[in-house]
Amino acid sequence: MLGPYDGPAGVLVRGLKFANHRAPVHALGAALAAVGRREGDLPDLVTWVPSTVERRNRRGVEHAALLARATGRALGVPVRRLLLRAPGPPQSTRSLHQRRRGPTMRSRRLAPGAAIVIVDDVVTTGTSLATAAAALRAAGASRVSAIVVAATTGGGGARPRDGVGR
């Protein structure tokens, strides 16, 4: 994690998500890659927590994909869309109880034993990252970790779950 959502990291995330401010994407990718390097071995692939198709179409971009691509470039690691998300409301509009059930995701097939890093913009409960990690493991990944730009500190917090949520 680069910082709390109620600080400068959150300002950058909100600018990217809601105002299409892309200028900091490369710097954020480099910073996320630096966090990833400190955490250990390089992954085989970088991916991201996807939005629903409806939200991606409405915004015209998938901001987590932009962050993942910048992170992968900085790491020198391939970036692939591995996760598919079922339609449904955004996590941000759900109650804490509903958030903890998480979105429904599945993964494309992976080479057995693949090491994957998931990139996301913000973590609140950690459920989306845990759901994504479970889908990747079910598809063959042996090591899944996550790096995020920002984390909330209230209402369920940003606690690591299932080995992800750094």
C-alpha positions as CSV (number, residue, x, y, z in Angstrom):
1,M,0.0,0.0,0.0
2,L,1.2,3.4,-0.9
3,G,-0.9,5.3,1.7
4,P,-4.2,5.9,3.4
5,Y,-7.3,6.7,1.3
6,D,-7.9,9.8,3.4
7,G,-4.4,11.2,2.4
8,P,-2.6,12.0,-0.8
9,A,-2.9,8.5,-2.1
10,G,-6.6,8.8,-1.9
11,V,-6.6,12.1,-3.7
12,L,-4.7,10.5,-6.6
13,V,-7.1,7.5,-6.7
14,R,-10.2,9.7,-6.7
15,G,-8.6,11.9,-9.4
16,L,-8.0,8.8,-11.6
17,K,-11.3,7.1,-11.0
18,F,-13.7,10.1,-11.1
19,A,-11.9,12.8,-13.0
20,N,-9.8,10.7,-15.5
21,H,-6.6,12.4,-14.2
22,R,-4.0,10.0,-15.8
23,A,-0.9,12.0,-15.3
24,P,0.2,10.2,-12.1
25,V,-0.4,6.7,-13.5
26,H,3.3,6.0,-14.5
27,A,4.6,7.4,-11.2
28,L,2.0,5.3,-9.3
29,G,3.0,2.2,-11.3
30,A,6.7,2.8,-10.4
31,A,5.8,3.2,-6.7
32,L,3.7,0.1,-6.7
33,A,6.5,-1.8,-8.4
34,A,8.9,-0.6,-5.7
35,V,6.6,-2.0,-3.1
36,G,6.4,-5.3,-5.0
37,R,10.1,-5.5,-5.2
38,R,10.5,-5.0,-1.4
39,E,8.0,-7.8,-0.8
40,G,10.0,-10.4,-2.5
41,D,10.4,-12.4,-5.7
42,L,9.1,-11.0,-9.0
43,P,5.8,-12.5,-10.2
44,D,5.3,-14.3,-13.5
45,L,2.3,-12.0,-14.3
46,V,0.6,-8.9,-13.1
47,T,-3.2,-8.5,-13.2
48,W,-5.8,-6.3,-11.7
49,V,-9.2,-6.4,-9.9
50,P,-11.6,-5.8,-12.8
51,S,-14.6,-3.5,-12.8
52,T,-17.9,-4.8,-14.2
53,V,-18.3,-4.4,-17.9
54,E,-21.0,-1.8,-17.3
55,R,-18.8,0.4,-15.2
56,R,-15.8,0.0,-17.6
57,N,-18.0,1.0,-20.5
58,R,-19.6,3.9,-18.7
59,R,-16.1,5.3,-17.6
60,G,-14.5,4.4,-20.9
61,V,-11.4,3.1,-19.1
62,E,-10.5,0.5,-16.5
63,H,-8.3,2.5,-14.1
64,A,-7.0,-0.6,-12.3
65,A,-5.8,-1.9,-15.6
66,L,-3.9,1.4,-16.2
67,L,-2.2,1.0,-12.8
68,A,-1.4,-2.7,-13.5
69,R,0.1,-2.0,-16.9
70,A,2.3,0.8,-15.4
71,T,3.3,-1.5,-12.6
72,G,4.1,-4.4,-14.9
73,R,6.2,-2.1,-17.1
74,A,8.2,-0.9,-14.1
75,L,8.7,-4.5,-12.9
76,G,9.5,-5.8,-16.4
77,V,6.8,-8.4,-16.0
78,P,3.9,-9.2,-18.4
79,V,0.5,-7.9,-17.6
80,R,-2.7,-9.9,-18.5
81,R,-6.4,-9.5,-17.9
82,L,-6.8,-12.7,-15.9
83,L,-10.0,-12.0,-13.9
84,L,-13.5,-11.7,-15.1
85,R,-16.1,-10.1,-12.9
86,A,-19.8,-10.9,-12.9
87,P,-22.3,-8.0,-13.2
88,G,-23.4,-6.4,-10.0
89,P,-23.3,-3.2,-8.0
90,P,-20.0,-1.6,-7.2
91,Q,-18.5,-2.5,-3.8
92,S,-18.5,1.2,-2.9
93,T,-22.4,1.2,-2.9
94,R,-22.8,-1.8,-0.7
95,S,-23.2,-2.1,3.0
96,L,-20.2,-3.5,5.0
97,H,-22.1,-6.8,5.3
98,Q,-22.7,-7.0,1.6
99,R,-19.0,-6.0,0.9
100,R,-17.8,-8.8,2.9
101,R,-19.6,-11.3,0.6
102,G,-17.6,-9.7,-2.3
103,P,-18.1,-9.6,-6.0
104,T,-18.2,-12.8,-8.1
105,M,-15.0,-13.4,-10.1
106,R,-13.4,-16.2,-12.1
107,S,-10.0,-16.5,-13.6
108,R,-8.7,-17.5,-17.0
109,R,-6.6,-20.6,-16.9
110,L,-3.0,-20.3,-15.7
111,A,0.1,-22.3,-16.0
112,P,0.3,-24.4,-12.8
113,G,2.4,-22.8,-10.2
114,A,2.2,-19.3,-11.6
115,A,3.1,-16.4,-9.3
116,I,0.6,-13.5,-9.7
117,V,0.5,-9.9,-8.4
118,I,-2.9,-8.3,-8.3
119,V,-3.0,-4.5,-8.5
120,D,-5.9,-2.4,-7.2
121,D,-6.6,1.2,-6.5
122,V,-8.1,1.0,-3.1
123,V,-8.8,-1.7,-0.5
124,T,-11.5,-1.3,2.1
125,T,-12.5,-4.7,3.5
126,G,-10.1,-6.7,1.4
127,T,-12.9,-8.9,0.1
128,S,-12.4,-8.1,-3.6
129,L,-8.7,-8.9,-3.3
130,A,-9.5,-12.1,-1.4
131,T,-12.1,-13.1,-4.0
132,A,-9.6,-12.4,-6.8
133,A,-6.9,-14.4,-5.1
134,A,-9.2,-17.3,-4.6
135,A,-10.2,-17.3,-8.3
136,L,-6.5,-17.2,-9.4
137,R,-5.5,-20.0,-7.0
138,A,-8.4,-22.1,-8.4
139,A,-7.1,-21.5,-11.9
140,G,-3.6,-22.8,-11.0
141,A,-1.7,-19.9,-9.3
142,S,0.6,-21.0,-6.5
143,R,1.5,-17.6,-5.2
144,V,-0.8,-14.6,-5.2
145,S,0.0,-11.2,-3.7
146,A,-1.6,-7.8,-4.0
147,I,-0.4,-4.2,-4.0
148,V,-2.7,-1.2,-3.8
149,V,-2.5,2.5,-4.0
150,A,-4.6,3.3,-1.0
151,A,-6.4,1.7,1.9
152,T,-9.3,3.0,4.0
153,T,-8.9,2.9,7.8
154,G,-12.5,2.8,9.0
155,G,-15.6,0.8,8.5
156,G,-14.0,-2.6,8.3
157,G,-10.6,-1.3,7.5
158,A,-7.9,-2.6,5.2
159,R,-6.9,-5.8,6.7
160,P,-4.9,-8.5,4.9
161,R,-7.2,-11.5,4.0
162,D,-6.1,-14.8,2.5
163,G,-2.6,-13.6,2.0
164,V,-3.4,-10.5,0.1
165,G,-4.2,-6.9,0.9
166,R,-0.7,-5.4,1.4
